């Protein structure tokens, strides 16, 4: 009887750990240098979205932009407008400006890195949970 209880408890713990790993595992980066090189002025919005996907915030933690400033971009919802598209990932922030006909006039990118410092793991975990909450329950 004790073995069965121990086995069930360990199996339950394994399921919980596996679910946690799946929920917190960072997705692969959407925007690569090769994809950025394919963006050119004159492309339509549909062509840009076909190359690098739908605009949005795909970062998995607060970001450190090249100047060393830390930005928490989890609350940015205005990534799409009539004349501006924005993609935010863990490695780069890309902004595409469009003209009145929906054609690309300029493409800009800023390299960045996730902000992970020693002893920040708890803050990062809270940030991740809050971000998932906003993804699942949009306002």
Buried (B, 14 or more C-beta within 10 A) or exposed (E): EEEEEEEEEEEEEEEEEEEEEEEEEEEEEBBBEEBBEBBEEEBEBEBBBEBBEEBBBBBBBBBBBEEEEEBBBBEEEEBEEEEEBBBBBBBBBBBBBBEEEEBBEEBEBEEBEBBEEEEEEEBBEEBBEEBEEBEEEEE
